[in-house]
Amino acid sequence: MTRTVFPIAFLLVVLLGGSLLDAAKAPKDPKVVMLGMIRRADALEKARKFDLAIVEYRKIIDASTKIYGPESHETAAFINNLAALHANASQYEKAAPLYRLSIKIDEKAIGKNALPLAGTMGNLAAMYRSMNRPDLAMPLYQRNLGIYRDKLGAKDPKVASVLDHIATLHAGSRDYLKAEKAFIESLAILAEKPGKEHRAYAIVQIHYASVLAATERTKDAAAMYQAGIKILQAKPGENSWELIDALGRLGQMHHGAREYAKAVPLYLQAVKICETKLGKDHLMTADETSNLGALYYDMGELDKAAECYLKSIKIVEAKLGKTHRLTASMLNNLATVYWERKKYKEAEALYLRCLKIDEAALGKNHRHLTPTLDNLAQLYIAMEKHEQAKIYRERSRKIKQAPHATTK
């Protein structure tokens, strides 16, 4: 999520309505006090002390309300920043009403077609995408698109960026015709400015390639992926996230087509970049290492698969905790490898741990539990523990047949 960023020198002049010299002479001015709060909040955010930064931004909003008024654009901008902090901390239930309040204030303060308003709506739309709520994100992006076209022109790069977001939402709902149309329009804009060698053009190419792959145009998809990757590889340090994503997507396409010889080097490269640029203990490193483990599993290289899953579990446990649902997902993968290797007791222990985590998080009647229950039933059959197998099989059946079963 993006924030409204004010340079310090700019703030001194705008907040105080005078010169930098005037600012120095008025240390008790409430605007100077607020400026100090902004500096502290920014420092806390950079130090990733989000809870403390949130507390500071609440003070900033209170100060802005007193200085500029509760219905001012300045107050709306600070509310947007607070919402972004909550969203970046995955506190969506706190972020959403703040974004909506910021939008409501700005609609009155600066008008319903103002550029700053488009930025806040884009933030809220991006958050809804993170929450897997495309139905809420799409109207915001559509309105965003209208503002940018009206204020900046149809060929502005910001228009291309919003088209990319809209196309991605269409692709997620498998409306590939609409997705392709929006991607092509986005690329046409970016080809002119900033140009076909820019990272923005490469990123849209990679997103478009996913639609080509989904519609079984794999040859065209591979060429599009490779073109985007080539641009990003020119400056790998600046484009680490995007390059990892592109390599992973192309690797997954080859993986799905059982073209393992093509997939392995792509996954390995993605893991290497993760470890080098993001760190060996980063969650993205865990994700890419897990993908590599899945590939090795499908190739029948179970020892390598187990090694990858163990590394991923270690990272996730350290970052998110031993009872996080992502930890449970990783445990399930490793349990399946142990089962294939006929290490039944090890597999049993992991499946039971996975089940315990999901029960605590979701309840004992959630449909998400059924795959693990089914795995345990089949494992107990392999272990010739038929009574235990029956217990888990029946429990899974009851959850699947219950009309009231939780699906969230």
C-alpha positions as CSV (number, residue, x, y, z in Angstrom):
1,M,0.0,0.0,0.0
2,T,1.3,3.5,-0.8
3,R,1.3,6.5,1.5
4,T,1.0,10.2,0.9
5,V,4.6,11.2,1.3
6,F,5.5,14.8,2.2
7,P,9.2,15.9,1.9
8,I,10.3,17.5,5.2
9,A,11.3,20.9,3.6
10,F,7.9,21.0,1.9
11,L,6.1,20.3,5.2
12,L,7.9,23.1,7.0
13,V,6.7,25.6,4.5
14,V,3.2,24.2,3.9
15,L,2.4,23.4,7.5
16,L,3.8,26.6,8.9
17,G,2.7,28.9,6.0
18,G,6.1,30.6,6.1
19,S,9.8,30.2,5.6
20,L,12.2,27.7,7.1
21,L,13.6,30.5,9.3
22,D,10.1,31.1,10.7
23,A,9.9,27.4,11.5
24,A,13.1,27.5,13.5
25,K,11.8,30.5,15.5
26,A,8.5,28.8,16.5
27,P,9.3,25.5,18.3
28,K,6.0,25.5,20.2
29,D,3.8,26.1,17.1
30,P,1.4,23.2,16.9
31,K,2.3,22.7,13.2
32,V,6.0,22.3,14.3
33,V,4.9,19.8,16.9
34,M,3.0,17.8,14.3
35,L,6.0,17.9,12.0
36,G,8.0,16.2,14.8
37,M,5.4,13.5,15.0
38,I,5.6,12.9,11.3
39,R,9.4,12.5,11.5
40,R,9.1,10.1,14.4
41,A,6.3,8.1,12.6
42,D,8.4,7.8,9.4
43,A,11.5,6.7,11.4
44,L,9.4,4.1,13.2
45,E,8.0,2.8,10.0
46,K,11.4,2.5,8.4
47,A,12.5,0.6,11.4
48,R,9.5,-1.7,10.9
49,K,8.1,-0.8,14.3
50,F,4.6,-0.6,12.9
51,D,2.7,-0.7,16.2
52,L,4.5,2.4,17.4
53,A,4.2,4.1,14.0
54,I,0.4,3.5,14.2
55,V,0.2,5.2,17.6
56,E,2.2,8.2,16.3
57,Y,-0.1,8.5,13.3
58,R,-3.2,8.6,15.5
59,K,-1.6,11.6,17.3
60,I,-0.9,13.2,13.9
61,I,-4.5,12.8,12.8
62,D,-5.7,14.4,16.1
63,A,-3.3,17.3,15.5
64,S,-4.3,17.7,11.9
65,T,-8.0,17.7,12.9
66,K,-7.4,20.6,15.3
67,I,-5.2,22.6,12.9
68,Y,-6.9,22.0,9.6
69,G,-10.2,20.5,10.6
70,P,-11.7,17.0,10.4
71,E,-13.0,17.5,6.8
72,S,-9.7,18.8,5.3
73,H,-7.6,17.2,2.6
74,E,-4.6,17.2,5.0
75,T,-6.5,15.2,7.5
76,A,-7.7,12.8,4.8
77,A,-4.1,12.3,3.7
78,F,-2.9,11.4,7.1
79,I,-5.9,9.0,7.6
80,N,-4.8,7.3,4.3
81,N,-1.3,6.9,5.7
82,L,-2.6,5.3,8.9
83,A,-4.8,3.0,6.8
84,A,-1.7,2.0,4.8
85,L,0.2,1.1,8.0
86,H,-2.6,-1.2,9.2
87,A,-2.9,-2.8,5.7
88,N,0.8,-3.4,5.5
89,A,0.5,-5.2,8.9
90,S,-2.4,-7.3,7.4
91,Q,-4.8,-5.5,9.8
92,Y,-7.4,-5.2,7.1
93,E,-10.4,-4.8,9.4
94,K,-8.8,-1.7,10.8
95,A,-7.5,-0.4,7.5
96,A,-10.7,-0.6,5.4
97,P,-12.9,1.9,7.4
98,L,-9.9,4.3,7.5
99,Y,-9.5,4.2,3.7
100,R,-13.2,4.7,3.3
101,L,-13.2,7.7,5.7
102,S,-10.3,9.3,3.8
103,I,-12.1,8.9,0.5
104,K,-15.3,10.4,2.0
105,I,-13.5,13.4,3.4
106,D,-11.6,14.0,0.1
107,E,-14.7,13.7,-2.1
108,K,-16.0,16.8,-0.2
109,A,-12.7,18.6,0.3
110,I,-11.1,18.3,-3.2
111,G,-13.8,16.8,-5.4
112,K,-14.8,13.3,-6.6
113,N,-12.4,13.4,-9.6
114,A,-9.3,14.7,-7.8
115,L,-6.0,12.9,-8.3
116,P,-5.2,12.3,-4.6
117,L,-8.5,10.6,-4.3
118,A,-7.5,8.1,-7.0
119,G,-4.4,7.2,-5.0
120,T,-6.4,6.4,-1.9
121,M,-8.9,4.3,-3.9
122,G,-6.0,2.5,-5.5
123,N,-4.7,1.6,-2.0
124,L,-8.1,0.3,-0.9
125,A,-8.5,-1.7,-4.1
126,A,-5.0,-3.2,-3.6
127,M,-5.9,-4.2,-0.1
128,Y,-9.2,-5.9,-1.3
129,R,-7.1,-7.8,-3.8
130,S,-4.9,-9.0,-0.9
131,M,-8.1,-10.1,0.9
132,N,-9.2,-12.0,-2.3
133,R,-12.2,-9.7,-2.7
134,P,-12.1,-8.9,-6.5
135,D,-15.7,-7.9,-6.3
136,L,-14.8,-5.0,-4.0
137,A,-11.5,-4.1,-5.8
138,M,-12.9,-3.9,-9.4
139,P,-15.3,-0.9,-8.9
140,L,-12.5,1.1,-7.3
141,Y,-10.0,0.3,-10.1
142,Q,-12.6,1.3,-12.7
143,R,-13.3,4.6,-11.0
144,N,-9.5,5.0,-10.6
145,L,-9.1,4.5,-14.3
146,G,-11.7,7.1,-15.2
147,I,-9.9,9.7,-13.0
148,Y,-6.5,9.1,-14.4
149,R,-7.8,9.2,-18.0
150,D,-9.6,12.4,-17.3
151,K,-6.8,14.2,-15.5
152,L,-3.7,12.7,-17.0
153,G,-4.7,11.5,-20.5
154,A,-5.4,8.1,-22.0
155,K,-1.7,7.3,-22.6
156,D,-0.3,8.1,-19.1
157,P,1.7,5.3,-17.5
158,K,-0.7,5.4,-14.4
159,V,-3.5,4.5,-16.8
160,A,-1.4,1.5,-17.9
161,S,-0.8,0.5,-14.3
162,V,-4.5,0.5,-13.4
163,L,-5.3,-1.5,-16.6
164,D,-2.8,-4.1,-15.5
165,H,-4.6,-4.4,-12.1
166,I,-8.0,-4.7,-13.8
167,A,-6.6,-7.3,-16.3
168,T,-5.2,-9.3,-13.4
169,L,-8.6,-9.3,-11.7
170,H,-10.3,-10.5,-14.9
171,A,-7.7,-13.2,-15.2
172,G,-8.3,-14.3,-11.6
173,S,-12.0,-14.8,-12.4
174,R,-11.0,-16.6,-15.7
175,D,-12.5,-13.9,-17.9
176,Y,-9.5,-14.2,-20.2
177,L,-10.9,-12.2,-23.1
178,K,-11.3,-9.1,-21.0
179,A,-8.0,-9.7,-19.3
180,E,-6.1,-10.0,-22.6
181,K,-7.7,-6.8,-23.9
182,A,-6.7,-4.8,-20.9
183,F,-3.2,-6.2,-20.9
184,I,-2.7,-5.4,-24.6
185,E,-3.9,-1.8,-24.0
186,S,-1.6,-1.5,-21.0
187,L,1.4,-2.7,-23.0
188,A,0.6,-0.3,-25.9
189,I,0.7,2.7,-23.5
190,L,3.9,1.5,-21.8
191,A,5.7,0.8,-25.1
192,E,5.6,4.6,-25.8
193,K,6.4,5.7,-22.3
194,P,8.5,4.7,-20.4
195,G,9.5,2.2,-23.2
196,K,9.8,-1.5,-24.0
197,E,13.0,-1.9,-22.0
198,H,11.5,-0.5,-18.8
199,R,10.7,-2.8,-15.8
200,A,7.0,-1.6,-15.9
201,Y,6.7,-3.0,-19.4
202,A,8.3,-6.2,-18.3
203,I,6.0,-6.7,-15.4
204,V,2.9,-6.4,-17.5
205,Q,4.4,-8.8,-20.1
206,I,4.8,-11.3,-17.3
207,H,1.2,-10.9,-16.1
208,Y,0.0,-11.2,-19.7
209,A,2.1,-14.3,-20.2
210,S,0.1,-16.0,-17.4
211,V,-3.1,-15.5,-19.4
212,L,-1.4,-17.0,-22.5
213,A,-0.4,-20.0,-20.4
214,A,-3.8,-20.4,-18.9
215,T,-5.3,-20.4,-22.4
216,E,-2.8,-23.1,-23.5
217,R,-0.8,-20.8,-25.7
218,T,2.3,-22.1,-23.9
219,K,4.8,-21.3,-26.7
220,D,3.7,-17.7,-26.8
221,A,3.6,-17.6,-23.0
222,A,7.2,-18.9,-22.7
223,A,8.4,-16.2,-25.2
224,M,6.6,-13.5,-23.3
225,Y,7.9,-14.7,-19.9
226,Q,11.5,-14.8,-21.3
227,A,11.2,-11.3,-22.8
228,G,10.1,-9.9,-19.4
229,I,12.8,-11.9,-17.5
230,K,15.5,-10.6,-19.8
231,I,14.5,-7.0,-19.0
232,L,14.4,-7.6,-15.2
233,Q,17.7,-9.5,-15.2
234,A,19.5,-6.4,-16.5
235,K,19.1,-4.9,-13.0
236,P,18.4,-7.9,-10.7
237,G,19.0,-6.0,-7.5
238,E,16.4,-3.4,-8.3
239,N,13.9,-6.0,-9.6
240,S,14.3,-8.9,-7.1
241,W,10.7,-9.4,-6.3
242,E,9.5,-9.2,-9.9
243,L,12.3,-11.4,-11.2
244,I,11.6,-14.1,-8.6
245,D,7.9,-14.0,-9.4
246,A,8.6,-14.2,-13.2
247,L,11.0,-17.2,-12.8
248,G,8.5,-18.9,-10.5
249,R,5.6,-18.4,-13.0
250,L,7.6,-19.7,-15.9
251,G,8.8,-22.6,-13.8
252,Q,5.3,-23.5,-12.7
253,M,4.2,-23.5,-16.4
254,H,6.9,-26.0,-17.3
255,H,6.2,-27.9,-14.1
256,G,2.6,-28.3,-15.0
257,A,3.5,-29.5,-18.4
258,R,5.9,-32.0,-16.8
259,E,8.8,-30.4,-18.6
260,Y,10.9,-30.9,-15.5
261,A,14.3,-30.3,-17.2
262,K,13.1,-26.7,-18.0
263,A,11.5,-26.1,-14.6
264,V,14.4,-27.1,-12.3
265,P,16.9,-24.4,-13.3
266,L,14.1,-21.7,-13.1
267,Y,13.1,-22.8,-9.6
268,L,16.7,-23.0,-8.5
269,Q,17.4,-19.5,-9.8
270,A,14.4,-18.2,-8.0
271,V,15.6,-19.7,-4.7
272,K,19.1,-18.4,-5.2
273,I,17.9,-14.8,-5.8
274,C,15.6,-15.1,-2.8
275,E,18.5,-16.2,-0.6
276,T,20.9,-13.6,-2.0
277,K,18.6,-10.5,-2.2
278,L,16.0,-11.2,0.5
279,G,17.8,-13.5,2.9
280,K,17.8,-17.2,3.7
281,D,15.2,-16.7,6.3
282,H,12.7,-14.7,4.3
283,L,9.2,-16.0,3.8
284,M,9.5,-15.7,0.0
285,T,12.6,-17.9,0.2
286,A,10.4,-20.4,2.1
287,D,7.7,-20.2,-0.6
288,E,10.1,-20.7,-3.6
289,T,12.0,-23.5,-1.8
290,S,8.6,-25.2,-1.2
291,N,7.8,-24.9,-4.9
292,L,11.2,-26.6,-5.7
293,G,10.3,-29.3,-3.2
294,A,7.0,-29.9,-5.0
295,L,8.8,-30.2,-8.3
296,Y,11.3,-32.7,-6.8
297,Y,8.4,-34.7,-5.4
298,D,6.7,-35.0,-8.8
299,M,10.0,-36.0,-10.3
300,G,10.3,-38.8,-7.7
301,E,13.3,-37.3,-6.0
302,L,11.9,-37.7,-2.5
303,D,15.1,-37.0,-0.6
304,K,15.5,-33.6,-2.3
305,A,11.9,-32.9,-1.8
306,A,12.1,-33.6,1.9
307,E,15.2,-31.4,2.2
308,C,13.4,-28.5,0.6
309,Y,10.3,-28.9,2.7
310,L,12.3,-29.0,5.9
311,K,14.1,-25.8,5.0
312,S,10.7,-24.1,4.3
313,I,9.2,-25.3,7.6
314,K,12.2,-24.0,9.6
315,I,11.7,-20.5,8.0
316,V,8.0,-20.4,8.4
317,E,8.1,-21.6,12.0
318,A,10.7,-18.9,12.9
319,K,8.8,-16.1,11.1
320,L,5.1,-17.0,11.8
321,G,5.2,-19.6,14.6
322,K,4.8,-23.3,15.0
323,T,1.0,-23.0,15.1
324,H,0.5,-20.9,12.0
325,R,-1.7,-22.3,9.2
326,L,1.1,-21.9,6.6
327,T,3.2,-24.0,8.9
328,A,0.5,-26.6,8.8
329,S,0.4,-26.5,5.0
330,M,4.2,-27.1,4.9
331,L,3.9,-30.0,7.4
332,N,1.3,-31.6,5.2
333,N,3.7,-31.5,2.2
334,L,6.5,-33.1,4.2
335,A,4.2,-35.7,5.7
336,T,3.2,-36.8,2.1
337,V,6.9,-37.3,1.3
338,Y,7.5,-39.4,4.4
339,W,4.4,-41.5,3.4
340,E,5.9,-42.1,0.0
341,R,9.1,-43.2,1.7
342,K,7.1,-45.5,3.9
343,K,8.1,-43.6,7.0
344,Y,4.6,-44.0,8.3
345,K,5.2,-43.0,12.0
346,E,6.9,-39.7,10.9
347,A,4.1,-39.0,8.4
348,E,1.4,-39.8,11.1
349,A,3.0,-37.4,13.6
350,L,3.1,-34.6,11.0
351,Y,-0.5,-35.1,9.8
352,L,-1.8,-35.1,13.3
353,R,0.1,-31.9,14.1
354,C,-1.2,-30.3,10.9
355,L,-4.8,-31.3,11.9
356,K,-4.3,-29.9,15.4
357,I,-3.2,-26.5,14.0
358,D,-6.1,-26.3,11.6
359,E,-8.6,-27.3,14.2
360,A,-7.4,-24.6,16.5
361,A,-7.6,-22.0,13.8
362,L,-10.8,-23.0,12.0
363,G,-12.8,-25.3,14.3
364,K,-13.3,-29.0,14.1
365,N,-16.0,-28.9,11.4
366,H,-14.3,-26.8,8.7
367,R,-14.2,-28.2,5.2
368,H,-10.5,-27.3,5.0
369,L,-9.8,-30.2,7.4
370,T,-11.1,-32.9,5.1
371,P,-7.9,-33.4,3.0
372,T,-5.9,-34.0,6.1
373,L,-8.5,-36.3,7.5
374,D,-8.6,-38.2,4.3
375,N,-4.8,-38.4,4.3
376,L,-4.8,-39.8,7.8
377,A,-7.5,-42.4,6.9
378,Q,-5.4,-43.6,3.9
379,L,-2.2,-43.6,5.9
380,Y,-3.8,-45.8,8.6
381,I,-5.0,-48.2,5.9
382,A,-1.4,-48.4,4.7
383,M,-0.3,-49.0,8.3
384,E,-3.1,-51.7,8.7
385,K,-4.8,-49.7,11.5
386,H,-8.2,-50.0,10.0
387,E,-10.2,-48.9,13.1
388,Q,-8.3,-45.6,13.2
389,A,-8.7,-45.2,9.4
390,K,-12.5,-45.7,9.8
391,I,-12.7,-42.9,12.5
392,Y,-11.0,-40.3,10.3
393,R,-12.8,-41.4,7.1
394,E,-16.2,-41.1,8.9
395,R,-15.3,-37.7,10.3
396,S,-14.3,-36.5,6.9
397,R,-17.6,-37.8,5.4
398,K,-19.7,-36.1,8.0
399,I,-18.0,-32.7,7.4
400,K,-18.4,-33.0,3.6
401,Q,-22.1,-33.9,3.9
402,A,-23.1,-31.3,6.5
403,P,-24.9,-28.4,4.8
404,H,-23.8,-26.1,7.6
405,A,-20.1,-26.9,7.3
406,T,-17.9,-23.8,7.5
407,T,-16.3,-22.8,4.3
408,K,-14.6,-19.5,5.1
